[in-house]
Each structure stands twice: as C-alpha cells, then as structure tokens.
Amino acid sequence: MDADVDLPAPHYRDVNHRRSRADARTAGVFLAIVLIGLSFATVAAETMTGISEDTQNGIERVPRALLLVILVLVQVTYLAVLLVTPVVLLFRRRFNLIARGAAALLLGPLLFRLLSLIPGVRASGDALSGISDRLPDAVTVEWPSTGAVAACAALAAATAQGLSRPWQRAVWGFLAALGLLRVLTATSAPLDVVLAIGAGGLVGSAMVLLLGRRASVLTAAGVSAALRQSGLATSAVRRDPDAPPGRYEASAPTGPIDVKVLDEHDWRTARLDQTYRWLRWRDVGDDALAPTPSQAVAVEAMSGLLAASRGVHVPAVRAVTQAPHGESILAVDRIEGRPLADLPPDELTDDVLRRAWQELALLRTARIAHRHLDLGRVLVDPEGRIWITGLDRSLPGAGDRILAWDVAELLAGTSARVGPERAVAAARGVVTDDDLVAALPRLVPSALSAPTRVALKDAPSGAPELVDEVCRVTGVEEPQLEKVERFKPRTLLTAAALGLAVYFLAPQLTDLPSTITALGGVNWAWVPVIVLASVATYVGAALGLAGGTPGRIPVPEAAGVALASSFVATFAPPGVGQVGLNIRYLQKRGLPTPVAVSASAAKETAVLTVHLLLLVAFAILAGSTGAISGELSRLPPAGVIGAFVGVALVLVGASVALPRVRRVVRERVLPSLRASADAMREVFSDPVKIVTLFLGVALLPLGYALCLYFSVRALGQETSFVAVVLVSLTAGTVAAAAPTPGGIGAVEAVLLASLTGLGIASAPALAAVLLYRLATFWLPIAPGAWAFRSMTARGVL
C-alpha cells in the first residue's frame, strides 16, 4: 500500500508485468489476420494477385523521382530503427525491452516460416511487371522480404505498447508502409504478406500477454499532488485494496473522498468491454463511446453534477484533473453505505425499494441513463437515504429507449432479491405503467449487467415470472422480447465451421457430375447393412442410458427417446437436445431431477471416455499396421509439428495467465469435472449397470464407424477397416465440438478430406460421405419427429 502523501515519495512507480484483456484482444486481432493471410495464400490467390496488379498499376502515376525518394527513405528508416533503437534502449538501461525485442525478431519470422510449410500455402502468385524498370540498378527491389515484414510486426507488437499513442501510430504506420512496399516491389504477387504481418503480430502480442508490459503507474503521492494542483487539498491518500486498479481513498476538507485514476491502459480495457457490448447488442445505449480517457472522466463528472442539480443522491464531484503523464483523475465524496445487493432480506423493505425507485425517477427526469444499474451500485446509508453510484457508463441526454434499460435493470435486480410481486409493486408506486410497459421487451437476461443476470439466474423466480407479473398489473399482453443481440458467439463458430466446409467441399463440388455418377453406381446389397449399422447407434444410446440410470429402464423405450433426439437435435444446440430429452424422459419415469441429471451426466461421461479410448486404440492399431502410412508421410516434419505444439502451449499458458480465464476454469470447468466424477461413482456400484453402460456407449461410435465403412464399400471402394474407423471417430469428435446441428459442414469436410487422404478418388469419396450422412443424420429425422410426437402424446416425454 502506498505511503501517506506527507512523506517524500515518487509520483510514479514502475510495474514490470502489467497485462489486461486488451492484450488478449490484440492477440485475437492478429490471429484473425493470420487466418485471413492463410486464405490469401491458399484459396484466394487470384484475389491477392489482382490487388497486387492494381496497386502496381496505380503507382505508375507516381513520378520516378518521388518513388525513388520514398523507397530509399523507407529503407534507410528501416536500417536506422534496427541499429539505433537497441543503442537508445541500452543507454536508457531498458535491458528487458531489448531482450523482448530480440526474441520477437527471431520468433516472428520463425512462426511465419512454420505457417508457410502448411500444405497448400503459397508464397507467390502470378508474375508481375514490378517497378524495377523505373528505378536505378543501385536501388534494391524485392524489398522488404516477407520475413522482414514478419520480424517488424513482431517487434512492433512486443514493444509498441509501452509507447505513447502518437508513437504507436507512427510504428504501425511504418509497418503498413513496409507491407505496401512489399507489394509494390515484388516481381510476383506476394500471397503471404498479410500472413507475415499476422504471424509477427501474433508472436509479439502473445509475448505481451504472457510476460506483461512495463508501465509507469501513478502513486498515491502523485494522486495527491495532482489533486492539490486542481485546488483540492488531500491527506492520507491510499490505494483501496478491495477496489479495482486505479481506485484510491483520501481525506479532504469536505470529508472522505473516492478517487478514480483512469490511464490509457485501464481506459482501453473498459473501452474493450463497451465495444464488445456495442458490437454484440443493439439499442442498449453503448453506442456512445468516449474517444479518450479525459472525455470519459468528463462525461462521468458531468452526469454527477447534472444529477445532483436535479436532487438525485449521487456522490458530489470535488475535482476533475489530469496527472503529468495524461492520467485523468476524478474525485467524488465517499458514500458510507451498504449496497442493496448485500442487505439482509429483513432490511430490504418496501420503503427501501420505493426510495430506490424515487432516485431512479429523478435520474430519468434529468435524462441521464445509468446503463449499469445493478443493486451493487445502489447504496443505503446509515440515515436510510438511497444513493446511486457508479456513473462511469452514464449517458447524459439519453432517449426514451435507452432510459428504459435502467427500469428493466432495476426491476430485474429487485425481483431477484424480493420476488416479482414486491418488485413490481414498489416500482409501480413511483414510475408509471407506461414506463413499466416500455421496459417489458427489454427484460432480456443476456443484455442485463452481469451481477443482475447472475442474481436473476439464481433466484427462485426468473425473468419469465417477472414479465408475467408486469403484464398482470398493467393489463397488457405478454410482449415479444426485443432481439437485442446482433450475433451470438455460437453464430460466429457456426460461420467458421461452414466456412471450413466450403473451403474443403467447394473444390469437390466442381466435379459434381462425377459424384452423381458415383452415387448411381451404389451396390444396393450394402444398403441393408448400412441401415442396420445406423440402427445400432440408437440401440447403443438406449443401452447407455439404461446402464447409467438407477432402476429398470426399458431399452426399447430408451431407443425411442434416442430416435426422437435425432429430430430435436436438428434445431437444438449440439448435445443439448439429446441431454435435455434424456433428463425429461427420466423425470417422466418418476426419477427426481438431481438423479435424472446425474444419470444423464454419467452416460455422457462414459460416451466421452469410451470415444477417446477407442480413438487412441485405433490410432495405435492404424500406426502399427501401416493403415495410414500414406497420410503420415504427408504430415509436416516432426520439428514443424513440435513447433506448432510449442506455440499452442505458449498461447494456452498466456491465456491461463489471465485472471478471468483462471476464474472460468475454477468456477465452471472444475465443478463440471467433479460432477461427472460423482455421477460415475454411483454407476460403479452395480457391475451389471457398468457392463450395460459401457457396452452401449461402445456400440454408439462403432455403429457410426461400420456405417461409414459400409458406405465406402457400397461405392465399390476398397480400403482398410481400421483406417475408416479412425476416420469416423475423428469425425465424431468434430461433430461434438462443431456448433452446427449434427456438425453439419464440419463433419462432411473432415470425412471428405480423410477419405481422399486414404487414396479414394474425390467423386466416390464425396458420394460415400453423402450416403453415410443420409443414413445417420437426414433419414432418421422423419421417424424421429414421429417418435417425439408419439411419446409426447403418451406422456413418455
């Protein structure tokens, strides 16, 4: 904790390992650039060639002398940066930055080289005229190389974060100039220039994410000095240990105050959260993003002053100033109170709720949208007054649509604590029915603040009960909730999966007539065994459910549930439809919900365990028998694979270094693993159940494997059974991970690539994949719909 300001102390201290989610965002951006670069260097070669040709044709209008000056200037700057920068850093004793820069210069081109070794990735396209004929022989053309571009990108990403914003713009501008010169001076279209920038930037940003960065952080003494320069005398300034970074407590002539210090680093992190909300959700008011830290603090201070002028109990603004390095500082009165989220139920009276709504009503009359009004930001002081705090996301002059979100937020937060009836009654005593009706479509849990969303999820009554209560008291029909999500994360994964499918399948579809001809030559004698193999998967699922459930479960009835899940899975998220249907079926048979969930978890755990064991077993068997020797020979060298594994481990380690990732692992992943282990412990107490369970879950993947093998044989193709089983198990893993129903797109791509790798021609391979998917995914949908409706009508589901 920093010393008292009356003691001599520096105004800044150095922090050597500072990192944030903004660093993860930068790494994600460069990863996306890598993927774009791979597409340019593989399937979009003609596009990149066209860009290069158009760029070089446009440069023809530039005078020869100016072109020569620009090229020489950039080359000299490049050499000067490489030679002078280490000397300057050495003089300033920045040895850590020198080591990091040297590592980036080596690792950036190395990753780029490794990516270049991926089959299908090309460095150059069609020949270009270039600009060599317009320059003297003494001037180097074909410069810079893509390796040099990758090295500069890695150096910039690893070191530029410690520079000021103008210098950062200069660094990235120079990198863009290098990329442009690479395009201009190339004699053949450089297909890998985008890949070089992405690979280098990914290495540099990963280093920052893993090692952190060095930063000068304002100390308590610096905060006190800045506030005194603004006319506010302070004493006993100290860092608040329970608050986020940049929060201080101090004493002023007016009483205790809270001080917020917003520097460039913290502002970028906050802006990242706000930008994510703006990109993902519409009409929630996060479209007004402050462009600088000083403007963000100024808006917060203005909201506080305006709210106080209308009688809202908000912390009084005492000072707004800046520190020498540009940090923005806001000082407000400290409110000694308890958040409504922490009040015991007996203290959260109707009077407290009503006064909270009165404060919000006054805030609305000032046209100020809070935009993060969870109950942790509504305090009650010892005198019983209600205070609204946390105006860092506030928006003055907000419209009715944005103001309605605050009503929805407070409704949801109070409903989670006291129930919908009391929450709505307290609100209705202050705001109008029209205000409540306007908030109804906005009671979308995913768009509420994280604390409110968690509280509403854990409450006995959720959002639907709250909507029903508002509709009842206002006399309106239940509204359609607003579709505020522009996209869901699952949508992006689906788009990526379909993109991969198009990448792998599009070249094969160009030979569609051959595929149709191959389908016409199906040996119909194999069709019955294909159907039987598909039926065996439902028998396996039934045995698995019966074996993982206490008591007697009829296998035919469980098979009907598995068949019904093939219909439900066409519109439910992957895995969720089958799991939910199993739980519903067990509940209908009289099992308590915890037992039903535990039985379903036991079955799914056994499915995953047996699938992985079969995958490893058949991989070893295929390797020992030489069934996939052709595929293994086409893999990159062992050193390349090891390097890729090393980079992956570095990225995983860097992500684990983030507190948010560790919290997700601790709060979500580990409890799920413990729950699965507990579910399996109950099954192991009955030997008959164990045999039934593992027999069923083994029959499930083997049935799919036999179906694929018989589909290949039906097309007249001879191949190794072991290799086909390995291919099927791999496709099953992809299907479980793919975000599309049944793994549509991703499974077809993996199967097609794998079968052609086994030596099967593309046309019969695609025909076999279509036949396999027809038997295992498409045809069962119709009988699955019938089974679902029939079992629902009989009360089985």
Buried (B, 14 or more C-beta within 10 A) or exposed (E): EBEEBEEEBEBBBEBEEBBBBBBBBBBEBBBEBBBBBBBBBBBBBEBBBBBBBEBBEEBEEBEEEEBBEBBBEBBEEBEEBBEEBBEEBEEEEBEEBBEBBEBBBEBBBBBBBBBBEBEEBBBBBBEBEBBBEBBEEEBEBEBBBBBBBBBBBBBBBBBBBBEEEEEBEEBBEBBEBBBBBBBBBBBBBBBBBBBBBBBBBBBBBBBBBBBBBBBBBBBBBBBBBBBBEEEBEBEBBBBBEEEEBBBBBBBBEEEEBBBBBBBBBBBBBBBBEBBEBBEBBBBBBBEBEBEBBBEBBBBBBBBBBBBBEBEBBBBBBBBBBBBEBEBBBBBBBBBEBEBBBEBEEEEBBEEBBBBBBBBBBBBBEBBBBBBBBBBBBBBBEEEEEBBBBBBBBBBBEBEEBBBBBBBBBBBBBBBBBBBBBBBBBBBBEBBEBEBBBBBBBBBBBEBBBEBBBBBBEEBEBBBEBBBEBBBEBBEEEEBEBBEBBEEEEEEEBBBBBBBBBBBBBEEBEEBEEBBEEBBEEBEEEBBEBBBBBBBBBBBBBBBBBBBBBBEEBEBEBBBBBBBBBBBBBBEBEBBEBBBBBBBBBBBBBEBEEEBBBBBBBBBBBBBBBBBEEBBEBBBEBBBEEEBBEEBEEEEBEEEBEEBBEEBEEBBEEBBEBBEEBEEEEEEEEEEEEEBBEEBBEBBEEEEEBBEBBBBBBBBBBBBBBBBBBBBBBBBEBEBBBBBBBBBBBBBBBBBEEBBBBBBBBBBBBBBBBBBBBBBBBBBBBBBBBBBBBBBBBBBBBEBBBBBBEEBEEEEBB
